[in-house]
């Protein structure tokens, strides 16, 4: 048996960018014009008030998230504390709220798309709605097939957006005119009473932070990173909103600010004539990126909520069926997509309705989450959050009052629409969930079983096979073997076992099952056999091969949203001395190296050995060397294979002066203990010399070059050319050493 676990994929930066990336799309690119027309210049205060309300709620979400880092976010907390009736309201409310938000973001995408590409009116649909429907269909399709959005991709998106906004802010400030802000009516021409209605309208801009809680179970160190990410994202975007909306109103009078593409209009005015066209294009592309990212993230989050509700039988678990090819909860995504399409078609002419409806449903959920926090504090002796809200119970009580109080400023139409969904959730509970769910809340006098939700396939103890009877030694040197392909399993385990045996150490054989971001890791664990049909076979074969080689082995299967990143995280976590993985030519993927340049985009956690798929035969080894960190590792590997497999080693050095080359090589071989190695000194082209010397050899061990990332992209590298051209099996060896950004890029 192997130890199976759910990976912690997301760090603080990734979590921050999930929240910021979702919020920044609405607050800057879509709403300023609409909100300014409703509140006047005082709308800047509306954004700040919205941020403060969100911040109070963020404190409670942070405490709940650190106590229960589970998929489902707000629904999970409410259902556990208040019971399935309120859980139905929170879950279905959150789900529909995300659908409204996704429709809102899609309309925003359509507005900016219409400024670049003429869209036709179709039947009763405007050009913006047509663009939004196309965008919505694409977003649903992307989630259906499982394209990545979180983590590194989201970090890049947010970085690009912040750079674009910084460019606008600098130029906008140079064009800022206070008289433009004040106009004829001063700072509040519509009265100070417009602040809270404005807040109710723009509150949809602050929904992104709650999405961090829906991926809490996948955060590294959630006790620290969850509150920092949630509270930090709210604080950052609130400051950004205040600055950027103020600049917009100082460039374009509030009465004239566009309600469809406000940032594009402000950019057109702020930049000089010669640069305005380019700047507008860049800003428009940024707006498309931001709204697309927000819509996509909302659809992704809805799938997590559906899984949590299906697990508790609030809704049918039919929604959580995993696609046999894409490993995504495709039914949930399709149903959510259909709802979004209906909202775009039926309500897309009035973006305020979509924005306010999304806000109302989320405000109801926030009020229930604050109530849930109080219930946990007062009734559950096992409730032990790593972060606690200050000034309890005042903070959650204020959160309830502010969330419900803001509903009074939303407007009758949106309040009625959202109220119908709440009533529908109550009806759904009595008609379906009440007779199907088996879990009751703490208010029903039941003790929360915080450990009862993990599927039975997830076990807690590592299984170790020790053929020699010695068992696992805690301080034994560890060689980690990353498995991904049954065809290469035996070669990789054989190499890893040889290195481990040489040091009297052990092998840690790992298989990372890469799960689409749209599928929660807990859902993947529950349907593991549909996602990976080879996992059990891989780890069983690894145990058998290690036993055959008389080496202690521990096997571990990890469900993760990452590939290479998770492999490196595991290596760091277990403190391994070296990592063995495989590749197929220059297309490196799966639980292996993901690309020919990928080893330079990560900080290596240990010595890394990458073996191609042509098999492993260490009988005749060629070891080219010119010195350096990685050549030292190559020598260590060759010496281990020499001693454990009676390998014959030939060492090659290419030099301009044969005499000096032989002196260098003799000294190098002596320093690295390669007794009996054949010395080969050649002149001329390095790659030609390696190609000629490799003839008749069974394995070539090549140390990674010192060239940096840009050099490899522009001119290729010796190592990668060898991987492409040689017929002999190649083992790439790279030893980590400190490098500055400049060295990474240009050395």
N, C-alpha and C positions, 0 to 999 in steps of 0.2 A: 504494500500500500504506500502511496506517496502522500505527502502533506500538501493539501490544497489550500490556497489562501486567496483573498481578494487584495489586489495591489493598492497601494496608496500612490496614485499617479501625480496628483496635482500639488505643486508647491505654492508658496504665498503669492509669487508673481502671477502665476497662471490663474489663481483664484481671484486676485485683484482685477485682472484683465477681463475675466468673465463678467464681473459686475460692472466695471467701467464701460466695457464694450457694448453691453446691452443698454445701459442708461444713456450713453452719450448720443446714440442715434436719434432718439426722440427729442431730447431736451434742446439740442442745438440745431439740428438739421430740419426738423419738422414743425415744432410748436411755437417758436417765438412770434411769428406773424399772427397766428390765430389768437394766441394768448394776449398779445399787445392790443389787438383790436377789441378784446373783451375787457381789459383792465387798464390800458394806457401804460405810460412809462413805469408806473408803480409795479408793473408785472415782475420787475427784477426782485422786489420784495416777496412777491408770490413764490418765486423759485426758491428763495432763501427759507421762507416758512415751510414750503414743501420738504426741503432738505432737513429742517429741524424735526418735523414730524417723522420723517423717514428715519432719522438718527435715533429717536427715542425707540421706535419699533426695532431698529437694527440691534440695539442693546439686548432686547429680549430674544430676538432671533439668535444672536450670538450665544447667549446662555443656553438656550434649548439645543442649539446645534452642537455645542461642546459636550452636553450631557448625553445626547443621542445622535451621533453622526450617522444618520440613516438616509437612504433614498426616500424622497417624498416630501422633504422639507416641512412646511407648515401643516399639511394634512397629517403627517405622521404624528406630530406633537399634539394636535387637537384631538385626533382619534384616540390616542393613548390616555390623555387626561380627561377629556369631556365625554368620550364615548362615541359610538358609531353614528348617532343622530347628528351631532355637531361635526363629526368626522365627514359625514356625507356632505354637509354644507361647505365645509372647508375644502374637501377634495374636489367636488364638482365645481365649486366657486373658483378655486384656483385654476382648474382645468379650463373653464370657460373664460376666466379672466385672461389667461394666456392666449386663448384663441382670439379674443377681442384685441389683445395687444399685438398679436401677429398680424391680424388684418390691418390694424393701424399702421404698423411698420411697413406692411406691403403697400398700403396707399401712399405712404411717404416715399417709398421707392418709386412708385408709379409717377408721382409728381416730379421728381428729379429726372426720371427717365424721359418724360415728355419734353423736357427742355433740351434733350440731346437727340432723341429719335421721335419723329412725328408718329403718333399712334392714332388709329382710326376710332371713331365712335361706332359701337356695335349694338344695335337694338336700343335698349334703354340704358346701356352702359356708356360712361364718358371715356375719353381717351386715357385718363388717369386710372380709372377702374380696370380698363383693359390691360394696361401695363401692370397693375397690381395683381390681376389674376394670373398673368403670365409668370410674374415673379413668385407668387404664392405657389403655383404649380411646380416651379423649379425648386423652391425651398423644400417642399414636401418630398419631391423626388430625390433631392440630395440626402435628406434624412432617411428615406426609404432604403437607399442603397448603402447608407452608412458612411458617407464622406465625413472626414474629421472637421471639427470646428473649434473644439476647446484646446487648452494647453498651449503648445507652441504656436499653432496657427492663429489663435485668438490674440496671443501676445504680439505677433507681427501686425495684425489688423489694428490693434489699439495704438501701437507705436506709430504706424502710418497716419492714423487719424489725428493723434496728438500733434504730430509734426505739421499736418495741414492746418489744424486750428491755431497752432502757434504762429504760423506764417500769416494767417488772417489777423490774429490778435495784434501782431506788431504793426502791420500796415494799417489796420483799422484804427489803432490808437493814434497813429500819426494823422489820420483824417478825422479824428473824433472832434465833435463840436457840441459843447454843453447846451448851446442854444437850440440845437436840433433835438436834443432830449426833451427840453422843457416846452418847446413850441409856444403856443399862445395860452395854453391852459395850465402850465406848470407841471409838477411831477405827478399830480393825481387829478387830471381833468375829469375823470369819471367818478371821483370820490375815493376816499380811503376804504370805503366799504367794498370796493372791487378787489381788494387783496385776496380775501378768502375764496370768492368764486374763481379768481385766477389760479389760486393754489389747487382747487379741486380739478381744474382743467389740466394743469401741468403735472399733477401728481403721478401720472403715468410715466413721467420721465425718471421716476425713482424706483421702479419695480425691479430693476436688474439685480440689486443686492440680494434679494430673496432667492434668486436662482443659485447663488453660491451655496445656500443651505441644501438645495436639492442634490448637490454632489458632495455633501459633507463626508460621506463614508469613503470617498476617494481622495481626501486631503491628507497630505503628510502632516503629522503633528497638529491635528485639528484643534486641540486645546489652545494652541497659540495662534495658528494661522487663520482659523475660522473667524474669530472676532476681529483680528487685524484686517482681514480681507473685507468683511462685511462693513465694519465701521469706517475703514479707510476708503473704500470705494464710494460710500455716501458722502464723506467729507470732501473728497477730491472733486467729485462731479458737481457738488453744490457750489464750490468755489469757481469751477469752470463755468457753470451756468451764469453765475452772477457777473463774472468778468465779460464773457462773450456776449451775453444778451445786452449788457450795458453798452458795449462797443457797437453792436448792431443798431441800437436806438440812437447812438451818437453819430451814426453815419447816414441812416435813413430815418426820416420822421416816422413816428409810430403809426400815424394814420395812413402812411404809404407803404409800410413794410409788407412784403408779399406774404400771402397766406399759404402759398404752395411751395415756394423755394426761397425762403428768406435769406439764407446764407449766400446763395448765389447772387441775389440782388445786392446785398450789402458788399460783397466782394467786387461786383461790377462798379460800384460807386467808389469804393475805397482805393482801388488800384489805379495807377496811371493808365491812360488810354492804350499805350503800347503793350502793357503787361496784362491788362484786364482780361483779355480773351483767354490767355493761357491760365491765369489764376482762376477764372470761372470754371474752366474745364477741369482743373485739378480739384477744386472744391466740389464740383458736381460728382466727379468720380468718387471722391471721399464720402459724399452723402449716400451714393448708391452702396458703397461698401459698408457704411455704418448701418443703414436701414436693413440691408440684407443680413448682416451679422446679427442684429437684434431679432429679426424675424426667425432666423434659423435657430438661434439659441432658445427662443420661446417654444418652438416646436419640440426641440430636444428636451427641454424641461418638462413639457407636458407628458412626454413618454415616461419619464421617471415617476411622475405623480400617478399616472395610470397603473404602472407596475405596483406601486405601494397600495393603491386601492384594490387592485385585483388580488394581491397577496392576502389582504384582509377580507376579501369577498364583499366589499362595498359595491364593486361592479364586477361583472363577469370576468373571470380570468382568461376568457377567450381572447380578450384584447391583448394579452401579454404573450401570445404565441410568437415564437422566434422564427424568423425567415430561414429556411434551410440553406440558402446560399449566402445571403447578406448578413445573417445573424442579428437582424434588427427587429424590434417589436412592430412589424409592418402593419398589422391590423390597427393598432393604436394610432400610428402615424397617419394612416389613410383616413380613419374616422376624424381625427383632429383636422387633417387637411380639408376634408369635406365641410366641416363646420366653418373653417376660415374662409373658404370660397363663398359660402352662403353669406357670411358677414360682409365680405367685400362687395358682393353683388347687391345685397339688400340695403346696406348702410354706408357704403363707401362714398356717397356723395357728400356726407357730412362727417368730416374727420373728428369733430368734437364729440359726436355720439360714441364713436369707437374708443376714443381716449378716455372719456368719462366713465363709460361702462366698464372698461378694464380697471380703472381706478377704484370704482365702487366695490367690485367683487374682491379686489385685493385688500381694500380697507376693512371689509367684513372679516376676511381671513386674518388680518393683522390683529384686530380686536380679539378674535378667538384665541390667537396664539398668546397674547398677553394674559388672557384668562387662564389658559393652559399652564403657563408658567407659575401662576399663583397656586393652582391646584397641585402641581408637582411639589412645590415648596412646602405646602401645608399637609400633604397626605402621603407622600412617598418617601420612606426612610432611605431607600436606595438611590434616590436622585442625587447625583454628585457631579455637577457641572464643573469643568475646569475654569470657566469664566462666569462670574456672577454680576448681575446688573447692580449698579450703585443705587443707594437710597431705596432699597426694597422696603415695603411694597409700593412706594410712591411711583417708581418708574413704570412698572407695568400698568398701574391704574391710570397714570397720565397717558400712556399709550392707548388704552381702551377709550378714554375720553376724547383724545385728539382724533383717533381713527373714526369713531362713530360721529363725532361732532362735525368733521369735515363733510360727512354725507349730506348735511343740511344745506350745503352750498353747491351741490352738484347740478341740480336741475331736475324738474319733475319727470321728463321723458326718460332720461338715463336711469334715474332712481327706480322708476316703474319697470323698465326693461331688466335691470339687474335684480329687482325684487322678484320678478317672475322666475328667474333662475334659482334664487334662494328657495322660493316656494316649491319649485320643481324638485330641488334637492331633498326637501322634507318629504314630498310625495314619494320620491324614489326610495327613500329610506323605509317608509312604511310598506311600500309595494314590493320591494325586492331585498334591500340590504338587511332589514330587520330579521328576516327568516333565514338568511344565508350566512351572515357573519357570526363568528363564534367568540369574538373578542369584545370585552366590555371595557369602559373607561374607569379611571379611578373614582369618578363620581358615583359609579355603580358599586363602589365598595370592593372592587377587585384589585388585587395587587398586580402591578405592572411586571410582566416577565420580560425584562430587557434582552434576554438571551434567547428567547424562543423563536426569533424570526429568521435565524440563519438556516438555510436549507441543510438537510441532513448530509448532503454531499460535502459540506465544508467541515473538515475535522481539524482538531487543534494540535495534535502532536505529530512531530516528524517521525517517519518510519525509516529506520536505518537497517541496512543489510550489511552484516560484517562476516564475510565468508571465512575469515581466518579466526573468528571467535574472539577477536580482541575488542570488538565494539568500537564505538566512536570515542575518540580522545578529543577533549575540548580544545586542547592547544595544538592539535595536529595541523600541519600546513594543509591548506585546502586548495584544490584545483576545481574550479567551477566549469562545467560543460553545459553550454546553452543548446538545447535540442529544439529542432523545428521540423526536420524532414526525416522520415524513416529511412530514406536511402543513405543518409550521411551519419545516422546515429552511431553505427558500429565504429566507423572511422574516428569520430570525435571522442567517443568513450575510450577507445583504444589509446588514442593520443593522450587524453587526460589521465588515464590509468597509468600509463608509462611514466608520466611526469610525477604523479602522486607517489607511485611506488619508489621512484628514485629518491624521494625525500622522506619516505616513511609516513606519508600523509594520507589524505582521503579525497574522494571525489564527491562533489555536490552537483548532481545532474538536475537541471531545471528545464521546465518547459513553460514558456509564457504563451498563454492563449490570448491572442489579441482580440478584444471585444470592441465593436463600434461604440462611439461615444453615445449614440442614441439608446443603447442598451445598458441598463444599470448592471454593475458587477454582480449584485445579488440575483438579479433576474438571469444573468448568464450562468451563474452557479446552479440555479434551479434547473436549467435546461442545457447543461454542459455538453451532453452527448450530441445534441443537435448542432452545437457550435463547433466542436472539435471531435471528430470521429477517430483521430489518431493519437490523442493525448495518452490514454491508458496504455495503448500499445507501445508508445515511445518510452514511457517511464519503466514499463515492465521489461522491455528489451534492454534498457540501460542497466537495470538491476542485474539482469541475467549476464550481460557481458562483463560487468564489473566483478561479479562473482566468479566468472570464468577466469578472470585475470587476478583473482585473489587480492582485491583492493576494497577497503571499506567504502561504502557509498551511501549517501543520503539523497533521496529523490524529492523533488518539490515541483508542484504544478501551481502556477499563478495566473489568475484571471486579471487582465490589465487592459487599460485603454491605450497603453503605449507599447512599443516594440523594443527597440534598442535601449531606449531610456530606462525601461523597467529592468532589462537585463543588467545594465550598469548599476541601477539602484540596488538590486539584489546582491551584486558583487560587493558593493560598499557595505551593505547591511551585514553581510556574513564575513567581512574582513578577509576575502580570499586573496591568495598570493597571485593567482593568474586566472585568466578567463579564456576558455577555448570555445570558439564558435565557427560556423561554416559560411560559405558563400557559393554562388554559382556564377562563374565568370565575373563580369563587372556589374551584373545586376544583382545586388545584394539586398535581401529582404527578410521579412518574417521576424522570427526571434533571433535572427542573425544580424550582421552588419547591414544597414538599410540602403546604403549607397556608397559608391566608390570614394566619396569625400567625407563620409559620415564620421569616420574615426577622428577627424580633425574638428568636428563641430561640437564634440563633447569633451569634457575633461575625463580622461581615462581613469577608471577607479583602481586599476592594477595593471600588471603585465597582460597584454592581449595578444592572443594567437588566433589567426583566421585561416582556416583550412579550406581549400576548394573541394568540389564534390567529386574529384576524379579518384577518390579512394586514398587509403593511407598505407603506404609500404615504406618503412624506414630502413630498408636494407642498404640502399646506396644513396647517400645524402650529399648534395652539393650546397655549400655554404659560402655565398659571395659576401665579402666584407670590405668596408672602407673605414671601419671604426665607428664609434658613436654609441649612444644609449641603446638603440634597438639592435645593433650588431652584438652587443654584449648579451642581450636576451637570446638572440639566435644561437650564440655559442652555448649558453646554458641549456637550451633545448637539445641541441646536437649532442652535447656531452651526456645528457640524461638518456637519450636514445642509444647512444654508443654503449652505455653501461647496462641498460635494461634489455636491449634488443640486438646487441652485437652489431650495431650499424657500422658500416664503413663510411667514413666522413672524408670528403674532399673540400678543401678551403680555397676559394678563388679570390685573388686580388688583382685589379687592373691598375697598372701604373705606367707613367711615361718612361721611367727608368727601371728596367728589369732588375738590376742589382739592388737598387733602393727598395723596390717592391718586395723582393724576396726577404730582405732584412726586416722590413716591416712585418711581413707575414709570419716569419719565424718567431719574432718576438710576440706577436699577437696570439698565435696558437699556443705558445708556451704560457703566456699570461692567463689563458682561459682553460688550461688543462686538457686540451684536445690531443691526447697522446696518440700517436700512430696515424694522425690525419695526413692525407696526401696534400701537398702544397702545389697550387697552380698559380703561376704568375703570368699574366697576359698584358699585352699592350693594345692600343686601339680603342674602338668603340666598346663601351661598357656592356650595352645590351647585346651586341653581337657576341661578345666574349661569354656572357652568361648563357646565351642560346646554344653556342657550340659546346660549352662545358657540360650543359644539362643533358646532352645526348647520352642515353644509356643509364641515366640516374633515375631513381624512383621517387625522389623528393628533393625539392629546392626550398631552402629556408632563407627568406629574404627579409632583412630588417627594413622597416619603414624609413623613407627618406626624411631628411630634415626640412624639405621644402614646405612652404606654407600653403594656405588655402587658395589664395589668388593664383599663385604659381601653378598649382595643380589644375585649376580651372582653365587657365590660359594655355599652358604648355603641356599639360599631362605630367605624369611622374614616372620615374624609373619603375617603381613597384607595380603600378597599375599596368604599364606596358608589358611587363613580364607576365602578369596574370593573364593578359589577353593572348600573348603570342606563344608561350611555352606549351608543349604537349605533356610535359611532366607535371605531376602534382606540385602545387606551390603552397607553402605555409608562410603567411605574412606575420611578422613579429613586430610588435611596437611596445616600447617601454615608456611609461608616462614621465614627463619632466616638465617643470614650470616653463610657461611661455607667455609673454605679454601679448596683448591684442595685436600690436605691430608685428611681432614675430609670427603669430598665427596667420596674418594676412599676407605679409610681404617678404618674409625671410626666404 
